[in-house]
Amino acid sequence: MDDPVYGKLWITTQGYAALAQISHPTAGSNGHTYLHRKVLYDAIGPGDQPCNWCGTIVEWFAKGERKLVVDHLDNDKLNNERSNLVASCHRCNATRGLFMSWVLKHRDDPFLLTLLKANVNRK
């Protein structure tokens, strides 16, 4: 891959949108940041945040269980609209990811489809 141009987006091998933005707080030592992290950080700022799913307090630059992970609500890594991004703890983000993978593999199951529709209609 060519070196990215400052401020220009590219897609990483993991499927995330990234950009070179050396001065942003979420940029790594290489000056690159993931767009989803930039968008959420710019919206909610630094400091402690509750996990959207379990309420555990997480923070941007913590290590381990307290590290804030940006979760894409629709599981689309390229949908970086603010309304699609929430703060999450690593455990909830990983568990939700595994669950959604399972759901997608079994989406033709009539019982699961009925259950999912019932939960969507509850909101």
C-alpha positions as CSV (number, residue, x, y, z in Angstrom):
1,M,0.0,0.0,0.0
2,D,1.2,3.5,-0.8
3,D,1.8,5.9,2.0
4,P,-1.5,7.7,2.8
5,V,-1.8,11.4,2.0
6,Y,-2.4,13.7,5.0
7,G,-6.2,14.0,5.5
8,K,-7.1,11.5,2.8
9,L,-9.1,8.4,3.6
10,W,-8.1,4.8,2.8
11,I,-9.5,1.4,3.8
12,T,-7.3,-0.7,6.1
13,T,-6.9,-4.5,5.6
14,Q,-9.3,-4.9,8.5
15,G,-12.0,-3.0,6.5
16,Y,-12.0,0.2,8.5
17,A,-11.7,3.8,7.1
18,A,-8.5,5.5,8.3
19,L,-6.8,8.8,7.7
20,A,-3.5,10.4,8.4
21,Q,-4.1,13.1,10.9
22,I,-1.1,13.5,13.1
23,S,-2.5,16.1,15.5
24,H,-5.7,14.2,16.4
25,P,-5.8,12.8,19.9
26,T,-6.8,9.4,18.6
27,A,-3.9,9.1,16.2
28,G,-1.4,6.4,16.8
29,S,2.4,6.9,16.8
30,N,2.3,6.6,13.0
31,G,0.0,9.6,12.8
32,H,-2.9,7.5,11.5
33,T,-6.4,7.3,13.1
34,Y,-9.5,5.3,12.4
35,L,-12.3,7.5,11.2
36,H,-14.9,5.9,13.6
37,R,-12.6,6.8,16.5
38,K,-12.1,10.4,15.3
39,V,-15.9,10.9,14.7
40,L,-16.9,9.6,18.1
41,Y,-14.1,11.4,20.0
42,D,-14.9,14.7,18.3
43,A,-18.6,14.2,19.3
44,I,-18.2,13.1,22.9
45,G,-14.7,14.4,23.8
46,P,-12.1,13.0,26.2
47,G,-12.9,11.5,29.6
48,D,-14.9,8.7,31.1
49,Q,-17.9,7.3,29.2
50,P,-20.4,4.6,30.1
51,C,-20.5,1.5,27.9
52,N,-23.6,1.8,25.8
53,W,-24.5,-1.9,26.5
54,C,-23.5,-2.6,30.2
55,G,-22.8,0.8,31.7
56,T,-19.2,0.0,32.7
57,I,-17.1,3.2,32.7
58,V,-14.6,3.2,29.9
59,E,-12.0,5.8,28.7
60,W,-10.2,6.5,25.5
61,F,-6.6,5.7,26.4
62,A,-7.1,3.2,29.1
63,K,-5.6,-0.3,28.9
64,G,-7.5,-3.6,29.4
65,E,-11.1,-3.7,30.4
66,R,-11.5,0.1,30.9
67,K,-10.4,0.8,27.3
68,L,-13.1,2.5,25.2
69,V,-14.0,0.7,22.0
70,V,-16.1,2.4,19.3
71,D,-19.0,0.1,18.3
72,H,-20.7,0.4,15.0
73,L,-24.4,-0.2,15.8
74,D,-25.2,-1.6,12.3
75,N,-21.9,-3.6,12.2
76,D,-20.9,-1.7,9.0
77,K,-17.3,-0.7,9.5
78,L,-17.6,2.0,6.9
79,N,-20.7,3.6,8.3
80,N,-19.0,6.2,10.4
81,E,-22.0,8.5,10.9
82,R,-22.2,9.8,14.5
83,S,-25.6,8.2,15.0
84,N,-24.1,4.8,14.2
85,L,-21.3,5.0,16.7
86,V,-21.4,4.3,20.5
87,A,-18.8,3.9,23.3
88,S,-18.4,0.3,24.3
89,C,-16.3,-1.8,26.6
90,H,-14.2,-4.5,24.9
91,R,-16.2,-7.3,26.3
92,C,-19.6,-6.0,25.0
93,N,-18.1,-5.1,21.6
94,A,-16.6,-8.5,21.2
95,T,-19.6,-10.4,22.4
96,R,-22.0,-8.4,20.3
97,G,-19.7,-9.0,17.3
98,L,-19.8,-12.8,17.8
99,F,-23.6,-12.7,18.3
100,M,-24.2,-10.7,15.2
101,S,-22.0,-13.1,13.2
102,W,-24.1,-16.0,14.5
103,V,-27.3,-14.1,13.6
104,L,-26.1,-13.4,10.1
105,K,-25.3,-17.1,9.6
106,H,-28.7,-18.1,10.8
107,R,-30.8,-15.3,9.3
108,D,-32.9,-17.8,7.3
109,D,-34.2,-19.4,10.5
110,P,-37.9,-18.5,10.8
111,F,-37.9,-18.5,14.7
112,L,-34.9,-16.2,14.8
113,L,-36.5,-13.9,12.2
114,T,-39.7,-13.7,14.3
115,L,-37.7,-13.0,17.4
116,L,-35.6,-10.2,15.7
117,K,-38.8,-8.6,14.3
118,A,-40.5,-8.7,17.7
119,N,-37.5,-6.9,19.3
120,V,-37.3,-4.3,16.6
121,N,-41.0,-3.5,16.9
122,R,-40.7,-3.1,20.7
123,K,-38.7,0.1,20.3
